Amino acid sequence: MSIAIDSMKCRACGKCLDVCPGSLIVRGEDKKAVIRYPKDCWGCASCIKECPFEAISYYLGADIGGMGSQMTVHTEGDLLHWRIKKTDGTIETIVVNKKDSNKY
């Protein structure tokens, strides 16, 4: 599992650096976020949820049924909009209330 950081969308806010439990995200020469060792990513999605610019996407590989899709998160208040862009170009959105996300 791994993430991808779009340097064109990144605004160097540093929120992803603060939440990465593996300290894998660092600042590049341009002060924007880069991932040092993508293969070491735990797949926790903390950085994706914290990025206010949707600059970080999560690769959904075949091993978890994603078949190469990319997922980003857009936050509106207490709602997380998980946007899954499939390889055929279609987009599926799953809306989750942050207050209920760890309930089970």
C-alpha positions as CSV (number, residue, x, y, z in Angstrom):
1,M,0.0,0.0,0.0
2,S,1.2,3.4,-0.7
3,I,0.3,7.1,-1.1
4,A,1.1,9.5,-3.9
5,I,1.6,13.2,-3.3
6,D,0.7,15.7,-6.1
7,S,3.2,18.5,-5.8
8,M,1.0,20.7,-8.0
9,K,-1.8,20.5,-5.3
10,C,0.4,20.6,-2.2
11,R,0.6,24.0,-0.5
12,A,3.3,23.0,2.0
13,C,1.0,23.3,5.1
14,G,2.8,20.4,6.8
15,K,-0.3,18.8,8.3
16,C,0.6,15.4,6.7
17,L,4.1,15.5,8.2
18,D,2.6,16.0,11.6
19,V,0.3,12.9,11.4
20,C,2.4,10.3,9.6
21,P,3.1,7.7,12.3
22,G,6.1,6.4,10.4
23,S,7.7,9.8,9.8
24,L,7.8,8.9,6.1
25,I,6.6,12.3,4.8
26,V,9.2,15.0,4.7
27,R,9.6,18.4,3.1
28,G,11.4,18.5,-0.3
29,E,13.6,21.3,-1.5
30,D,10.6,23.4,-2.4
31,K,9.2,22.8,1.1
32,K,6.3,20.7,-0.2
33,A,5.6,17.2,1.1
34,V,7.3,14.2,-0.4
35,I,7.2,10.6,0.8
36,R,10.7,9.1,1.5
37,Y,10.0,5.4,1.3
38,P,6.7,4.7,-0.4
39,K,7.0,0.9,0.2
40,D,7.2,1.5,3.9
41,C,3.9,3.3,4.0
42,W,1.6,1.6,6.6
43,G,-1.6,2.6,4.7
44,C,-3.1,4.2,7.8
45,A,-4.6,7.1,5.6
46,S,-3.9,9.7,8.3
47,C,-2.2,12.0,5.9
48,I,-5.0,11.7,3.3
49,K,-7.6,12.7,5.9
50,E,-5.5,15.7,7.1
51,C,-4.6,17.2,3.7
52,P,-7.0,20.1,3.1
53,F,-5.9,20.4,-0.6
54,E,-6.6,16.7,-1.7
55,A,-2.9,16.6,-2.7
56,I,-2.4,13.1,-1.3
57,S,-4.0,10.1,-2.8
58,Y,-4.1,6.5,-1.6
59,Y,-3.4,3.7,-4.1
60,L,-6.0,1.0,-3.9
61,G,-4.3,-2.1,-5.2
62,A,-5.7,-5.4,-6.5
63,D,-4.9,-7.0,-3.1
64,I,-7.6,-5.0,-1.5
65,G,-10.0,-5.0,-4.4
66,G,-9.2,-1.5,-5.7
67,M,-7.6,-2.6,-9.0
68,G,-5.4,0.4,-9.2
69,S,-7.9,3.1,-8.2
70,Q,-6.8,6.3,-6.4
71,M,-8.6,7.6,-3.3
72,T,-8.6,11.1,-1.9
73,V,-10.6,12.7,1.0
74,H,-12.5,16.0,1.0
75,T,-13.6,17.2,4.4
76,E,-16.8,19.3,5.0
77,G,-17.3,19.9,8.7
78,D,-17.7,16.5,10.4
79,L,-18.2,14.7,7.0
80,L,-15.4,12.9,5.2
81,H,-16.0,12.5,1.5
82,W,-13.8,9.5,0.4
83,R,-13.5,10.0,-3.4
84,I,-12.4,6.9,-5.3
85,K,-11.3,7.5,-8.9
86,K,-11.4,4.2,-10.7
87,T,-9.2,3.2,-13.5
88,D,-12.1,3.6,-16.0
89,G,-12.3,7.2,-15.0
90,T,-15.5,6.9,-13.0
91,I,-15.6,8.4,-9.5
92,E,-17.4,6.9,-6.5
93,T,-17.9,8.9,-3.3
94,I,-18.4,7.4,0.2
95,V,-19.5,9.9,2.9
96,V,-18.6,9.1,6.5
97,N,-19.3,11.2,9.6
98,K,-16.0,11.6,11.5
99,K,-17.9,11.2,14.8
100,D,-19.1,7.8,13.8
101,S,-16.1,6.5,11.9
102,N,-14.5,4.7,14.9
103,K,-17.8,3.5,16.4
104,Y,-17.4,-0.2,15.5
